[in-house]
């Protein structure tokens, strides 16, 4: 039963992960655009209490 022999499958796994980490991941990370941080106002907006019309 050749599927029980880990010798060729382990090397295929190592080659696949090496290609993935060295080629595919950097290429994919180039397309990810991080969100630009926007500065928020330090002042808090003035809030009005809500009037309950049914109370």
N, C-alpha and C positions, 0 to 999 in steps of 0.2 A: 504494500500500500504506500505509494509515494507521498501522499499527503501527510503521512506521519513523519517523514524525514524533514527536519527543520532546516537543513542545510541550504537548499536553493531558495526557500521561501523567506528565510531570515534576510538573506542578501537582497532579495527583491524589496522587502520592507524597508531596509536601510537605504537603498537607492531611491525608492519612491519618496521617502521623507526628506532625503537630502535634496532632491530636485524640488520638492515642494517648498522647503525652507529657503533655498538659495535663489530660486527663479520665480515661483508663483507668488510667494508672500510679498517680496518687495514690489513686484509689479502691481499687485492688488492694493497695497498700501499707498501707492501713488494716487489712486483714485479717491481715497477717503479724504474729504475736505473737513478739517476740524471747524467747529462752530467758532466764530469770532466772538469774543467776549465784549459785551457792551457795558459801558459805565452806567451805573444806576445813580439816580439822584440820592444825595445823602439826606435830604429833607423828606419827611413823611407827609403824604398828602392829608389835607384836612378833611375829616369825615364828618358827615352830619348824621344824627340819629334818625333812624327810620321811623316814621309815624305809622302806627298800625291803624288803618281805617276801620277795621271791624271790631276793635276793642273799645 
